[in-house]
Amino acid sequence: MSDAAINWPDLAGRIDGKRHVLPIRVYFEDTDFSGLVYHANYLRYCERGRSDFLRLLGVHHNELFSTEDGSEPLAFAVKRMEIDFLRPAKIDDVLQVETTTKDITGAALHLEQAVMRGNETLFKALVTAVLISPRGRPKRLPTDIRETFAAFVEDDS
């Protein structure tokens, strides 16, 4: 493997203890007329964080939706989100999306996400994600996914 390949950044972020951390740079396209990050882009940043957290845990969207093994196609969908906009980000800021697992039930993942600039929290979200069928019906989390996430549940103590 070349030195360039070894030093290439991991585009999916990294697992740091029990949390996933994804770096994000703010580009001009992320901002609104005021030069600050447009509010809906924080949701996009969090979606990337959740998707890459899944990816690093070995849970791939394309495999969930695949029917090659004869199983029903499944997809994660956000059921509920509680959000707080705390401080603005601006062009060229280097941010990180931090994702932690707060709880797992039979049919849902409860995640906490934060968009950070250094030690400063800019945005927080509590997210409930569920698995659904192509018809939008909720499905129980498969045992392997529940067990994978169980190792990452944050203790409140």
Accessible surface in RSA format (square Angstrom, percent):
REM  Atomic radii and reference values for relative SASA: ProtOr
REM  Chains: A
REM  Algorithm: Lee & Richards
REM  Probe-radius: 1.40
REM  Slices: 20
REM RES _ NUM      All-atoms   Total-Side   Main-Chain    Non-polar    All polar
REM                ABS   REL    ABS   REL    ABS   REL    ABS   REL    ABS   REL
RES MET A   1   187.36  97.0 104.67  69.3  82.69 196.9 106.78  90.8  80.58 106.8
RES SER A   2    70.01  59.2  52.57  70.2  17.44  40.2  53.28 113.5  16.73  23.4
RES ASP A   3   109.94  77.0 104.74 104.3   5.20  12.3  28.64  67.4  81.29  81.1
RES ALA A   4    77.90  71.6  61.81  95.4  16.09  36.6  71.47 100.7   6.43  17.0
RES ALA A   5    51.32  47.2  30.56  47.2  20.76  47.2  37.92  53.4  13.40  35.5
RES ILE A   6   110.79  63.0  86.00  64.1  24.79  59.7  89.93  64.8  20.86  56.6
RES ASN A   7   116.72  80.5  90.45  87.4  26.27  63.3  31.42  75.6  85.30  82.5
RES TRP A   8   168.47  67.6 150.96  73.1  17.51  41.1 144.98  77.3  23.49  38.1
RES PRO A   9    82.43  60.1  71.76  65.4  10.67  38.8  81.43  67.2   1.01   6.3
RES ASP A  10    87.80  61.5  66.91  66.6  20.89  49.4  38.42  90.4  49.38  49.2
RES LEU A  11   130.01  72.4 110.72  79.2  19.29  48.5 114.92  80.7  15.09  40.6
RES ALA A  12     9.18   8.4   7.79  12.0   1.39   3.2   8.50  12.0   0.68   1.8
RES GLY A  13     3.85   4.7   0.00   N/A   3.85   4.7   3.75  10.3   0.09   0.2
RES ARG A  14   122.82  51.6 120.26  61.3   2.55   6.1  58.92  80.5  63.90  38.7
RES ILE A  15    60.65  34.5  34.41  25.6  26.24  63.2  34.41  24.8  26.24  71.2
RES ASP A  16    57.52  40.3  50.33  50.1   7.19  17.0   7.46  17.6  50.06  49.9
RES GLY A  17    62.79  77.4   0.00   N/A  62.79  77.4  42.98 117.9  19.82  44.4
RES LYS A  18    83.81  40.9  77.97  47.8   5.85  13.9  53.97  48.6  29.85  31.8
RES ARG A  19    66.58  28.0  66.58  33.9   0.00   0.0  19.13  26.1  47.45  28.8
RES HIS A  20     0.00   0.0   0.00   0.0   0.00   0.0   0.00   0.0   0.00   0.0
RES VAL A  21     0.48   0.3   0.48   0.4   0.00   0.0   0.48   0.4   0.00   0.0
RES LEU A  22     8.80   4.9   8.80   6.3   0.00   0.0   8.80   6.2   0.00   0.0
RES PRO A  23    75.13  54.8  61.99  56.5  13.13  47.7  62.36  51.5  12.77  79.4
RES ILE A  24    14.15   8.1   8.22   6.1   5.93  14.3  13.85  10.0   0.30   0.8
RES ARG A  25   113.46  47.6 103.18  52.6  10.28  24.5  21.18  28.9  92.28  55.9
RES VAL A  26     0.00   0.0   0.00   0.0   0.00   0.0   0.00   0.0   0.00   0.0
RES TYR A  27   124.53  58.1 123.11  70.0   1.42   3.7  88.31  66.4  36.22  44.6
RES PHE A  28   161.96  81.0 157.35  97.5   4.61  12.0 157.35  95.4   4.61  13.2
RES GLU A  29   139.37  80.0 108.01  81.7  31.37  74.7  44.13  85.4  95.24  77.8
RES ASP A  30     5.55   3.9   5.48   5.5   0.07   0.2   0.07   0.2   5.48   5.5
RES THR A  31    22.80  16.2   3.57   3.6  19.23  45.8   0.26   0.3  22.54  34.1
RES ASP A  32    49.14  34.4  32.91  32.8  16.23  38.4  19.03  44.8  30.11  30.0
RES PHE A  33   206.67 103.4 160.03  99.1  46.64 121.4 173.41 105.1  33.26  95.2
RES SER A  34    64.36  54.4  29.08  38.8  35.28  81.3  35.85  76.3  28.51  39.9
RES GLY A  35    31.33  38.6   0.00   N/A  31.33  38.6  27.97  76.8   3.36   7.5
RES LEU A  36    66.45  37.0  66.45  47.5   0.00   0.0  66.45  46.7   0.00   0.0
RES VAL A  37    10.59   7.0   0.00   0.0  10.59  25.5   0.00   0.0  10.59  28.7
RES TYR A  38    99.45  46.4  99.26  56.5   0.20   0.5  62.67  47.1  36.78  45.3
RES HIS A  39    97.94  53.5  94.14  65.4   3.80   9.7  58.28  60.1  39.67  46.2
RES ALA A  40    33.37  30.7  32.48  50.1   0.89   2.0  32.50  45.8   0.86   2.3
RES ASN A  41    10.23   7.1  10.23   9.9   0.00   0.0   0.00   0.0  10.23   9.9
RES TYR A  42     8.23   3.8   8.23   4.7   0.00   0.0   7.24   5.4   0.99   1.2
RES LEU A  43    62.50  34.8  59.80  42.8   2.71   6.8  60.11  42.2   2.39   6.4
RES ARG A  44   121.56  51.0 117.45  59.9   4.10   9.8  47.08  64.3  74.47  45.1
RES TYR A  45     0.47   0.2   0.47   0.3   0.00   0.0   0.47   0.4   0.00   0.0
RES CYS A  46     0.01   0.0   0.01   0.0   0.00   0.0   0.01   0.0   0.00   0.0
RES GLU A  47    80.84  46.4  80.84  61.2   0.00   0.0  40.71  78.8  40.12  32.8
RES ARG A  48    93.48  39.2  89.95  45.9   3.54   8.4  40.92  55.9  52.56  31.9
RES GLY A  49     0.00   0.0   0.00   N/A   0.00   0.0   0.00   0.0   0.00   0.0
RES ARG A  50    19.80   8.3  18.83   9.6   0.97   2.3   9.37  12.8  10.44   6.3
RES SER A  51    21.10  17.8  19.72  26.3   1.37   3.2  12.83  27.3   8.26  11.6
RES ASP A  52    15.06  10.5  15.06  15.0   0.00   0.0   0.32   0.8  14.74  14.7
RES PHE A  53     1.33   0.7   1.33   0.8   0.00   0.0   1.33   0.8   0.00   0.0
RES LEU A  54    11.43   6.4  11.43   8.2   0.00   0.0  11.43   8.0   0.00   0.0
RES ARG A  55   112.27  47.1 105.52  53.8   6.75  16.1  34.11  46.6  78.16  47.4
RES LEU A  56    65.54  36.5  35.30  25.3  30.24  76.0  37.56  26.4  27.98  75.3
RES LEU A  57    28.59  15.9   8.09   5.8  20.50  51.5  12.89   9.1  15.70  42.3
RES GLY A  58    46.60  57.5   0.00   N/A  46.60  57.5  25.03  68.7  21.57  48.3
RES VAL A  59    13.66   9.0   9.32   8.4   4.34  10.5  12.84  11.2   0.82   2.2
RES HIS A  60    60.02  32.8  55.78  38.8   4.24  10.8  30.22  31.1  29.80  34.7
RES HIS A  61    71.19  38.9  64.51  44.8   6.68  17.1  56.54  58.3  14.65  17.0
RES ASN A  62   113.74  78.4  98.55  95.2  15.19  36.6  46.48 111.9  67.26  65.0
RES GLU A  63   113.76  65.3  98.46  74.5  15.30  36.4  40.25  77.9  73.51  60.0
RES LEU A  64    26.10  14.5  18.36  13.1   7.74  19.5  22.59  15.9   3.51   9.5
RES PHE A  65   108.99  54.5 104.92  65.0   4.08  10.6 105.12  63.7   3.87  11.1
RES SER A  66    37.11  31.4  26.46  35.3  10.65  24.5  30.59  65.1   6.52   9.1
RES THR A  67    76.26  54.2  63.30  64.2  12.95  30.9  29.19  39.2  47.07  71.1
RES GLU A  68   172.28  98.9 131.88  99.8  40.40  96.2  57.02 110.3 115.26  94.1
RES ASP A  69   121.14  84.9  80.11  79.7  41.03  97.0  51.66 121.6  69.48  69.3
RES GLY A  70    69.77  86.0   0.00   N/A  69.77  86.0  36.20  99.3  33.57  75.2
RES SER A  71    56.50  47.7  43.82  58.5  12.68  29.2  44.42  94.6  12.08  16.9
RES GLU A  72    82.13  47.2  66.50  50.3  15.63  37.2  38.47  74.4  43.66  35.6
RES PRO A  73    25.85  18.8  25.85  23.6   0.00   0.0  25.85  21.3   0.00   0.0
RES LEU A  74    25.61  14.3  25.23  18.0   0.38   1.0  25.40  17.8   0.21   0.6
RES ALA A  75    35.65  32.8  34.02  52.5   1.63   3.7  35.65  50.2   0.00   0.0
RES PHE A  76    34.72  17.4  11.45   7.1  23.26  60.5  11.51   7.0  23.20  66.4
RES ALA A  77    33.11  30.4  25.02  38.6   8.09  18.4  33.11  46.6   0.00   0.0
RES VAL A  78    65.85  43.3  36.53  33.1  29.32  70.6  36.53  31.7  29.32  79.5
RES LYS A  79   154.96  75.6 119.65  73.4  35.31  84.1  70.41  63.4  84.55  90.1
RES ARG A  80   138.19  58.0 132.16  67.4   6.03  14.4  53.70  73.4  84.50  51.2
RES MET A  81    56.05  29.0  24.90  16.5  31.15  74.2  16.64  14.1  39.41  52.2
RES GLU A  82    82.24  47.2  75.51  57.1   6.73  16.0  29.83  57.7  52.41  42.8
RES ILE A  83    62.66  35.7  42.29  31.5  20.38  49.1  42.31  30.5  20.36  55.2
RES ASP A  84    66.12  46.3  62.77  62.5   3.35   7.9   9.18  21.6  56.93  56.8
RES PHE A  85    97.43  48.7  67.70  41.9  29.73  77.4  68.24  41.4  29.19  83.6
RES LEU A  86    84.65  47.1  57.75  41.3  26.90  67.6  61.41  43.1  23.23  62.5
RES ARG A  87   130.63  54.8 121.83  62.1   8.80  21.0  17.81  24.3 112.82  68.4
RES PRO A  88    76.35  55.6  67.18  61.2   9.17  33.3  72.57  59.9   3.77  23.5
RES ALA A  89     0.00   0.0   0.00   0.0   0.00   0.0   0.00   0.0   0.00   0.0
RES LYS A  90   105.71  51.6 105.71  64.9   0.00   0.0  76.00  68.4  29.71  31.6
RES ILE A  91    74.71  42.5  67.58  50.3   7.13  17.2  67.58  48.7   7.13  19.3
RES ASP A  92    96.36  67.5  86.08  85.7  10.28  24.3  26.27  61.8  70.09  69.9
RES ASP A  93    16.93  11.9  12.19  12.1   4.74  11.2   4.62  10.9  12.31  12.3
RES VAL A  94    85.07  56.0  71.33  64.6  13.74  33.1  71.33  62.0  13.74  37.3
RES LEU A  95     2.33   1.3   0.02   0.0   2.31   5.8   1.59   1.1   0.74   2.0
RES GLN A  96    47.82  26.7  47.67  34.8   0.16   0.4   7.05  15.0  40.77  30.9
RES VAL A  97     0.00   0.0   0.00   0.0   0.00   0.0   0.00   0.0   0.00   0.0
RES GLU A  98    28.17  16.2  27.52  20.8   0.65   1.5   3.07   5.9  25.10  20.5
RES THR A  99     0.00   0.0   0.00   0.0   0.00   0.0   0.00   0.0   0.00   0.0
RES THR A 100    18.68  13.3  18.68  18.9   0.00   0.0  16.28  21.9   2.40   3.6
RES THR A 101     0.00   0.0   0.00   0.0   0.00   0.0   0.00   0.0   0.00   0.0
RES LYS A 102    65.17  31.8  50.92  31.2  14.25  33.9  33.25  29.9  31.92  34.0
RES ASP A 103    68.57  48.0  68.44  68.1   0.13   0.3  17.84  42.0  50.73  50.6
RES ILE A 104    32.92  18.7  11.70   8.7  21.22  51.1  11.70   8.4  21.22  57.6
RES THR A 105    59.76  42.5  52.17  52.9   7.60  18.1  54.02  72.6   5.75   8.7
RES GLY A 106    20.11  24.8   0.00   N/A  20.11  24.8   7.66  21.0  12.45  27.9
RES ALA A 107    35.62  32.8  33.95  52.4   1.67   3.8  33.95  47.8   1.67   4.4
RES ALA A 108     9.36   8.6   9.36  14.4   0.00   0.0   9.36  13.2   0.00   0.0
RES LEU A 109     2.97   1.7   2.97   2.1   0.00   0.0   2.97   2.1   0.00   0.0
RES HIS A 110    54.14  29.6  54.14  37.6   0.00   0.0  38.84  40.0  15.30  17.8
RES LEU A 111     7.26   4.0   5.43   3.9   1.84   4.6   5.43   3.8   1.84   4.9
RES GLU A 112    68.11  39.1  66.92  50.6   1.18   2.8  12.72  24.6  55.38  45.2
RES GLN A 113     0.85   0.5   0.00   0.0   0.85   2.0   0.85   1.8   0.00   0.0
RES ALA A 114    17.63  16.2  17.32  26.7   0.31   0.7  17.32  24.4   0.31   0.8
RES VAL A 115     0.01   0.0   0.01   0.0   0.00   0.0   0.01   0.0   0.00   0.0
RES MET A 116    23.81  12.3  23.70  15.7   0.10   0.2  21.21  18.0   2.59   3.4
RES ARG A 117    61.18  25.7  56.18  28.6   5.00  11.9  29.83  40.8  31.35  19.0
RES GLY A 118    58.51  72.2   0.00   N/A  58.51  72.2  44.82 123.0  13.69  30.7
RES ASN A 119   154.34 106.4 125.87 121.6  28.48  68.6  33.55  80.7 120.79 116.8
RES GLU A 120    62.08  35.6  54.45  41.2   7.63  18.2  30.95  59.9  31.13  25.4
RES THR A 121    39.81  28.3  31.82  32.3   7.98  19.0  11.96  16.1  27.85  42.1
RES LEU A 122     0.79   0.4   0.00   0.0   0.79   2.0   0.00   0.0   0.79   2.1
RES PHE A 123     0.15   0.1   0.15   0.1   0.00   0.0   0.15   0.1   0.00   0.0
RES LYS A 124    96.00  46.8  95.66  58.7   0.34   0.8  39.86  35.9  56.13  59.8
RES ALA A 125     2.16   2.0   0.00   0.0   2.16   4.9   1.25   1.8   0.90   2.4
RES LEU A 126    76.59  42.7  74.80  53.5   1.79   4.5  75.38  52.9   1.21   3.3
RES VAL A 127     3.18   2.1   0.00   0.0   3.18   7.7   0.62   0.5   2.57   7.0
RES THR A 128    20.43  14.5  20.24  20.5   0.19   0.5   7.36   9.9  13.07  19.8
RES ALA A 129     6.80   6.3   6.80  10.5   0.00   0.0   6.80   9.6   0.00   0.0
RES VAL A 130    15.85  10.4  15.85  14.4   0.00   0.0  15.85  13.8   0.00   0.0
RES LEU A 131     0.00   0.0   0.00   0.0   0.00   0.0   0.00   0.0   0.00   0.0
RES ILE A 132    43.43  24.7  42.88  31.9   0.55   1.3  42.88  30.9   0.55   1.5
RES SER A 133     5.67   4.8   3.65   4.9   2.02   4.7   2.50   5.3   3.17   4.4
RES PRO A 134    81.94  59.7  41.73  38.0  40.21 146.2  50.97  42.1  30.97 192.5
RES ARG A 135   201.23  84.5 165.20  84.2  36.03  85.8  56.23  76.8 145.00  87.9
RES GLY A 136    42.85  52.8   0.00   N/A  42.85  52.8  21.18  58.1  21.66  48.5
RES ARG A 137   142.34  59.8 141.45  72.1   0.89   2.1  46.78  63.9  95.57  57.9
RES PRO A 138    95.27  69.4  78.58  71.6  16.70  60.7  79.04  65.3  16.24 100.9
RES LYS A 139    70.94  34.6  66.70  40.9   4.24  10.1  25.15  22.6  45.79  48.8
RES ARG A 140   164.11  68.9 151.26  77.1  12.85  30.6  71.30  97.4  92.81  56.2
RES LEU A 141     2.94   1.6   0.00   0.0   2.94   7.4   0.00   0.0   2.94   7.9
RES PRO A 142    45.98  33.5  34.65  31.6  11.33  41.2  45.98  38.0   0.00   0.0
RES THR A 143    78.55  55.9  73.38  74.4   5.17  12.3  46.32  62.2  32.22  48.7
RES ASP A 144    96.40  67.5  90.67  90.2   5.74  13.6  43.40 102.1  53.00  52.9
RES ILE A 145     7.82   4.5   7.56   5.6   0.26   0.6   7.82   5.6   0.00   0.0
RES ARG A 146    65.17  27.4  64.27  32.8   0.90   2.1  21.32  29.1  43.86  26.6
RES GLU A 147   116.10  66.7 104.70  79.2  11.40  27.1  43.38  83.9  72.71  59.4
RES THR A 148    42.10  29.9  32.20  32.6   9.90  23.6  18.55  24.9  23.54  35.6
RES PHE A 149     1.22   0.6   1.22   0.8   0.00   0.0   1.22   0.7   0.00   0.0
RES ALA A 150    56.93  52.3  42.26  65.2  14.67  33.4  42.66  60.1  14.27  37.8
RES ALA A 151    67.01  61.6  44.28  68.3  22.73  51.7  57.15  80.5   9.86  26.1
RES PHE A 152    34.73  17.4  34.73  21.5   0.00   0.0  34.73  21.1   0.00   0.0
RES VAL A 153    39.31  25.9  38.02  34.4   1.29   3.1  38.02  33.0   1.29   3.5
RES GLU A 154    53.73  30.9  48.32  36.6   5.41  12.9   2.17   4.2  51.57  42.1
RES ASP A 155   101.66  71.2  79.21  78.8  22.45  53.1  22.17  52.2  79.50  79.3
RES ASP A 156   132.27  92.7  90.22  89.8  42.05  99.4  42.22  99.4  90.04  89.8
RES SER A 157   143.64 121.4  72.72  97.1  70.92 163.4  84.87 180.7  58.77  82.3
END  Absolute sums over single chains surface
CHAIN  1 A     9450.6       7622.6       1828.0       5241.8       4208.8
END  Absolute sums over all chains
TOTAL          9450.6       7622.6       1828.0       5241.8       4208.8
